[in-house]
Amino acid sequence: MSDFDKLEKSLKVNFKNKDLLQQAFCHRSYLNENPGFYLDNNERLEFLGDAVLELIVTESLYHKYNNPEGELTNWRASLVNAQSLAELAIELNFGDCLLLSKGEAKDTGKARYYILADAFEAFLGALYIDQGLEKTRDFIEKHLIKKLPQILAQGLHRDAKSTFQEKAQEIVKVTPIYRVLKEWGPDHSKNFVVGVFLGKDLVAEGEGLSKQEAEEAAAKNGLIIKSWNNQ
């Protein structure tokens, strides 16, 4: 039994198109070493899965809770951030299915977390194409949204990006915008500098190994610059 068969069995999901499932785990570094491989990398599926994930989580929170927008935004961010998705991917044994270059396969540090988070989103994109919205919603409810009470109890929803957005909307009535200002490094191991803007004004910058990490760092610096940490 292949790792993909084991994954389907453990998740109780049966893909009609097995290629979609395999593509969800195909990192671009694998194709650099295996240029003749018959599938594309998982980045387009990740793009789709990210949007599907945000819609389903947003809709679920909207219907289940009557809390203000700012709180719901924080809760959503705590569920869909890279660390949350990577930890869930590890729980579900997604790492066993990753198709990586030999060099990337040896890296078990922070970069692996982002690869796992991206693969999780790509899996959702593949699941959505193969099984439809309702099955994807069931999967997200079963495995991800059920974690919200624990996140709230432990105060894990208070990340800097969510706090900065909440303060910006409350104090200056503007929703922050994040833009990549600089990026460098090979495609499979990039570094990013991201700026957080209020309107046209650049408030702060942050650096990270992913756009999400750089955005979080920018928000953290923005809270300091604006003195919004203790308001």
VEXKOLVEX-385166 format. One record per residue (C-alpha): residue in one letter; chain; y, x, z. Coordinates in nm, 3 decimals, padded with zeros to 5 digits. Layout:
N
+------+------+---------+---------+---------+
| code | unit |      c2 |      c1 |      c3 |
+------+------+---------+---------+---------+
|    A |    A |       Y |       X |       Z |
...
+------+------+---------+---------+---------+
% end
This chain:
231
+------+------+---------+---------+---------+
| code | unit |      c2 |      c1 |      c3 |
+------+------+---------+---------+---------+
|    M |    A |  00.000 |  00.000 |  00.000 |
|    S |    A |  00.339 |  00.143 | -00.101 |
|    D |    A |  00.637 |  00.167 |  00.134 |
|    F |    A |  00.800 | -00.115 | -00.062 |
|    D |    A |  00.494 | -00.337 | -00.016 |
|    K |    A |  00.501 | -00.264 |  00.357 |
|    L |    A |  00.870 | -00.348 |  00.370 |
|    E |    A |  00.821 | -00.682 |  00.196 |
|    K |    A |  00.534 | -00.765 |  00.429 |
|    S |    A |  00.727 | -00.676 |  00.745 |
|    L |    A |  01.036 | -00.870 |  00.630 |
|    K |    A |  00.828 | -01.163 |  00.501 |
|    V |    A |  01.011 | -01.142 |  00.169 |
|    N |    A |  00.838 | -01.139 | -00.168 |
|    F |    A |  01.055 | -01.015 | -00.454 |
|    K |    A |  00.989 | -01.164 | -00.795 |
|    N |    A |  01.151 | -00.861 | -00.956 |
|    K |    A |  01.011 | -00.553 | -00.781 |
|    D |    A |  01.244 | -00.326 | -00.978 |
|    L |    A |  01.544 | -00.486 | -00.805 |
|    L |    A |  01.396 | -00.404 | -00.466 |
|    Q |    A |  01.329 | -00.042 | -00.563 |
|    Q |    A |  01.674 |  00.000 | -00.720 |
|    A |    A |  01.837 | -00.111 | -00.393 |
|    F |    A |  01.704 |  00.209 | -00.234 |
|    C |    A |  01.779 |  00.447 | -00.521 |
|    H |    A |  02.056 |  00.687 | -00.419 |
|    R |    A |  02.252 |  00.861 | -00.694 |
|    S |    A |  02.131 |  01.202 | -00.570 |
|    Y |    A |  01.774 |  01.102 | -00.663 |
|    L |    A |  01.880 |  01.046 | -01.023 |
|    N |    A |  02.050 |  01.387 | -01.033 |
|    E |    A |  01.707 |  01.543 | -00.973 |
|    N |    A |  01.513 |  01.280 | -01.171 |
|    P |    A |  01.733 |  01.203 | -01.475 |
|    G |    A |  01.447 |  01.029 | -01.656 |
|    F |    A |  01.393 |  00.770 | -01.381 |
|    Y |    A |  01.383 |  00.422 | -01.531 |
|    L |    A |  01.615 |  00.253 | -01.279 |
|    D |    A |  01.988 |  00.291 | -01.212 |
|    N |    A |  02.129 |  00.388 | -00.871 |
|    N |    A |  02.202 |  00.124 | -00.609 |
|    E |    A |  02.583 |  00.128 | -00.622 |
|    R |    A |  02.632 | -00.189 | -00.829 |
|    L |    A |  02.391 | -00.376 | -00.602 |
|    E |    A |  02.580 | -00.242 | -00.301 |
|    F |    A |  02.906 | -00.375 | -00.450 |
|    L |    A |  02.752 | -00.721 | -00.485 |
|    G |    A |  02.577 | -00.712 | -00.148 |
|    D |    A |  02.899 | -00.619 |  00.033 |
|    A |    A |  03.070 | -00.932 | -00.102 |
|    V |    A |  02.772 | -01.157 | -00.027 |
|    L |    A |  02.747 | -01.018 |  00.327 |
|    E |    A |  03.115 | -01.076 |  00.400 |
|    L |    A |  03.102 | -01.433 |  00.267 |
|    I |    A |  02.792 | -01.531 |  00.465 |
|    V |    A |  02.908 | -01.373 |  00.791 |
|    T |    A |  03.257 | -01.524 |  00.753 |
|    E |    A |  03.116 | -01.870 |  00.682 |
|    S |    A |  02.873 | -01.849 |  00.974 |
|    L |    A |  03.142 | -01.746 |  01.222 |
|    Y |    A |  03.379 | -02.015 |  01.092 |
|    H |    A |  03.125 | -02.292 |  01.146 |
|    K |    A |  02.985 | -02.168 |  01.479 |
|    Y |    A |  03.302 | -02.070 |  01.663 |
|    N |    A |  03.646 | -02.225 |  01.708 |
|    N |    A |  03.812 | -01.896 |  01.803 |
|    P |    A |  04.141 | -01.779 |  01.645 |
|    E |    A |  04.141 | -01.589 |  01.316 |
|    G |    A |  04.212 | -01.252 |  01.480 |
|    E |    A |  03.906 | -01.275 |  01.706 |
|    L |    A |  03.680 | -01.389 |  01.422 |
|    T |    A |  03.807 | -01.096 |  01.213 |
|    N |    A |  03.715 | -00.853 |  01.492 |
|    W |    A |  03.372 | -01.008 |  01.533 |
|    R |    A |  03.302 | -00.993 |  01.160 |
|    A |    A |  03.407 | -00.628 |  01.146 |
|    S |    A |  03.174 | -00.543 |  01.435 |
|    L |    A |  02.881 | -00.701 |  01.248 |
|    V |    A |  02.940 | -00.554 |  00.902 |
|    N |    A |  03.064 | -00.201 |  00.981 |
|    A |    A |  02.861 |  00.097 |  00.864 |
|    Q |    A |  02.719 |  00.181 |  01.207 |
|    S |    A |  02.596 | -00.174 |  01.267 |
|    L |    A |  02.432 | -00.194 |  00.923 |
|    A |    A |  02.279 |  00.153 |  00.950 |
|    E |    A |  02.129 |  00.077 |  01.292 |
|    L |    A |  01.980 | -00.246 |  01.158 |
|    A |    A |  01.845 | -00.062 |  00.853 |
|    I |    A |  01.672 |  00.184 |  01.088 |
|    E |    A |  01.526 | -00.105 |  01.291 |
|    L |    A |  01.385 | -00.256 |  00.970 |
|    N |    A |  01.240 |  00.079 |  00.854 |
|    F |    A |  01.459 |  00.096 |  00.543 |
|    G |    A |  01.460 |  00.475 |  00.571 |
|    D |    A |  01.096 |  00.488 |  00.460 |
|    C |    A |  01.194 |  00.346 |  00.120 |
|    L |    A |  01.500 |  00.559 |  00.039 |
|    L |    A |  01.484 |  00.748 | -00.290 |
|    L |    A |  01.686 |  01.066 | -00.228 |
|    S |    A |  01.721 |  01.417 | -00.363 |
|    K |    A |  01.529 |  01.684 | -00.173 |
|    G |    A |  01.851 |  01.815 | -00.023 |
|    E |    A |  01.974 |  01.471 |  00.080 |
|    A |    A |  01.635 |  01.385 |  00.230 |
|    K |    A |  01.670 |  01.681 |  00.472 |
|    D |    A |  02.010 |  01.562 |  00.601 |
|    T |    A |  01.954 |  01.342 |  00.905 |
|    G |    A |  02.313 |  01.349 |  01.031 |
|    K |    A |  02.607 |  01.117 |  00.987 |
|    A |    A |  02.576 |  01.113 |  00.608 |
|    R |    A |  02.231 |  00.951 |  00.639 |
|    Y |    A |  02.389 |  00.665 |  00.837 |
|    Y |    A |  02.617 |  00.581 |  00.546 |
|    I |    A |  02.333 |  00.604 |  00.296 |
|    L |    A |  02.134 |  00.357 |  00.508 |
|    A |    A |  02.431 |  00.120 |  00.544 |
|    D |    A |  02.487 |  00.129 |  00.169 |
|    A |    A |  02.117 |  00.068 |  00.105 |
|    F |    A |  02.129 | -00.232 |  00.338 |
|    E |    A |  02.415 | -00.384 |  00.137 |
|    A |    A |  02.235 | -00.302 | -00.188 |
|    F |    A |  01.923 | -00.473 | -00.053 |
|    L |    A |  02.131 | -00.785 |  00.015 |
|    G |    A |  02.265 | -00.772 | -00.340 |
|    A |    A |  01.910 | -00.747 | -00.475 |
|    L |    A |  01.791 | -01.027 | -00.246 |
|    Y |    A |  02.077 | -01.250 | -00.360 |
|    I |    A |  01.994 | -01.196 | -00.729 |
|    D |    A |  01.619 | -01.239 | -00.675 |
|    Q |    A |  01.603 | -01.514 | -00.412 |
|    G |    A |  01.943 | -01.687 | -00.415 |
|    L |    A |  02.215 | -01.753 | -00.159 |
|    E |    A |  02.014 | -01.960 |  00.091 |
|    K |    A |  01.735 | -01.703 |  00.133 |
|    T |    A |  01.997 | -01.429 |  00.168 |
|    R |    A |  02.181 | -01.636 |  00.428 |
|    D |    A |  01.857 | -01.690 |  00.621 |
|    F |    A |  01.791 | -01.316 |  00.620 |
|    I |    A |  02.140 | -01.228 |  00.745 |
|    E |    A |  02.131 | -01.497 |  01.014 |
|    K |    A |  01.788 | -01.384 |  01.133 |
|    H |    A |  01.852 | -01.012 |  01.145 |
|    L |    A |  02.228 | -00.951 |  01.177 |
|    I |    A |  02.430 | -01.245 |  01.308 |
|    K |    A |  02.192 | -01.292 |  01.601 |
|    K |    A |  02.330 | -00.960 |  01.735 |
|    L |    A |  02.679 | -01.100 |  01.794 |
|    P |    A |  02.631 | -01.216 |  02.158 |
|    Q |    A |  02.510 | -00.867 |  02.255 |
|    I |    A |  02.803 | -00.706 |  02.070 |
|    L |    A |  03.051 | -00.929 |  02.254 |
|    A |    A |  02.886 | -00.874 |  02.592 |
|    Q |    A |  02.909 | -00.496 |  02.549 |
|    G |    A |  03.264 | -00.503 |  02.410 |
|    L |    A |  03.155 | -00.334 |  02.088 |
|    H |    A |  03.380 | -00.556 |  01.876 |
|    R |    A |  03.699 | -00.377 |  01.977 |
|    D |    A |  03.710 | -00.121 |  01.695 |
|    A |    A |  04.045 |  00.030 |  01.596 |
|    K |    A |  04.063 | -00.128 |  01.252 |
|    S |    A |  04.018 | -00.479 |  01.386 |
|    T |    A |  04.264 | -00.417 |  01.669 |
|    F |    A |  04.525 | -00.278 |  01.429 |
|    Q |    A |  04.492 | -00.581 |  01.202 |
|    E |    A |  04.519 | -00.819 |  01.496 |
|    K |    A |  04.832 | -00.644 |  01.629 |
|    A |    A |  04.991 | -00.619 |  01.284 |
|    Q |    A |  04.944 | -00.990 |  01.218 |
|    E |    A |  05.068 | -01.082 |  01.564 |
|    I |    A |  05.369 | -00.848 |  01.590 |
|    V |    A |  05.499 | -00.794 |  01.235 |
|    K |    A |  05.322 | -01.084 |  01.056 |
|    V |    A |  05.170 | -00.849 |  00.796 |
|    T |    A |  04.805 | -00.783 |  00.711 |
|    P |    A |  04.733 | -00.407 |  00.681 |
|    I |    A |  04.618 | -00.262 |  00.350 |
|    Y |    A |  04.404 |  00.052 |  00.320 |
|    R |    A |  04.425 |  00.287 |  00.020 |
|    V |    A |  04.234 |  00.606 | -00.059 |
|    L |    A |  04.494 |  00.885 | -00.081 |
|    K |    A |  04.258 |  01.175 | -00.149 |
|    E |    A |  03.887 |  01.238 | -00.201 |
|    W |    A |  03.683 |  01.551 | -00.267 |
|    G |    A |  03.330 |  01.684 | -00.267 |
|    P |    A |  03.016 |  01.595 | -00.468 |
|    D |    A |  02.943 |  01.228 | -00.535 |
|    H |    A |  02.665 |  01.209 | -00.278 |
|    S |    A |  02.870 |  01.379 | -00.003 |
|    K |    A |  03.238 |  01.294 | -00.040 |
|    N |    A |  03.528 |  01.328 |  00.202 |
|    F |    A |  03.808 |  01.073 |  00.206 |
|    V |    A |  04.166 |  01.051 |  00.330 |
|    V |    A |  04.279 |  00.691 |  00.363 |
|    G |    A |  04.626 |  00.558 |  00.439 |
|    V |    A |  04.695 |  00.233 |  00.624 |
|    F |    A |  05.000 |  00.048 |  00.494 |
|    L |    A |  05.211 | -00.236 |  00.628 |
|    G |    A |  05.366 | -00.372 |  00.314 |
|    K |    A |  05.487 | -00.067 |  00.122 |
|    D |    A |  05.519 |  00.153 |  00.432 |
|    L |    A |  05.252 |  00.415 |  00.502 |
|    V |    A |  05.192 |  00.400 |  00.877 |
|    A |    A |  04.916 |  00.657 |  00.926 |
|    E |    A |  04.635 |  00.852 |  00.761 |
|    G |    A |  04.274 |  00.913 |  00.857 |
|    E |    A |  03.991 |  01.131 |  00.729 |
|    G |    A |  03.616 |  01.064 |  00.716 |
|    L |    A |  03.286 |  01.107 |  00.534 |
|    S |    A |  03.312 |  00.749 |  00.406 |
|    K |    A |  03.596 |  00.513 |  00.322 |
|    Q |    A |  03.503 |  00.304 |  00.629 |
|    E |    A |  03.518 |  00.603 |  00.862 |
|    A |    A |  03.851 |  00.715 |  00.716 |
|    E |    A |  03.992 |  00.362 |  00.750 |
|    E |    A |  03.885 |  00.350 |  01.115 |
|    A |    A |  04.051 |  00.688 |  01.178 |
|    A |    A |  04.370 |  00.571 |  01.004 |
|    A |    A |  04.378 |  00.255 |  01.214 |
|    K |    A |  04.327 |  00.457 |  01.532 |
|    N |    A |  04.619 |  00.683 |  01.438 |
|    G |    A |  04.824 |  00.377 |  01.343 |
|    L |    A |  04.774 |  00.224 |  01.687 |
|    I |    A |  04.906 |  00.545 |  01.844 |
|    I |    A |  05.206 |  00.572 |  01.611 |
|    K |    A |  05.301 |  00.208 |  01.664 |
|    S |    A |  05.229 |  00.225 |  02.040 |
|    W |    A |  05.011 | -00.086 |  02.003 |
|    N |    A |  04.722 |  00.042 |  02.217 |
|    N |    A |  04.841 | -00.117 |  02.539 |
|    Q |    A |  05.020 | -00.427 |  02.415 |
+------+------+---------+---------+---------+
% end
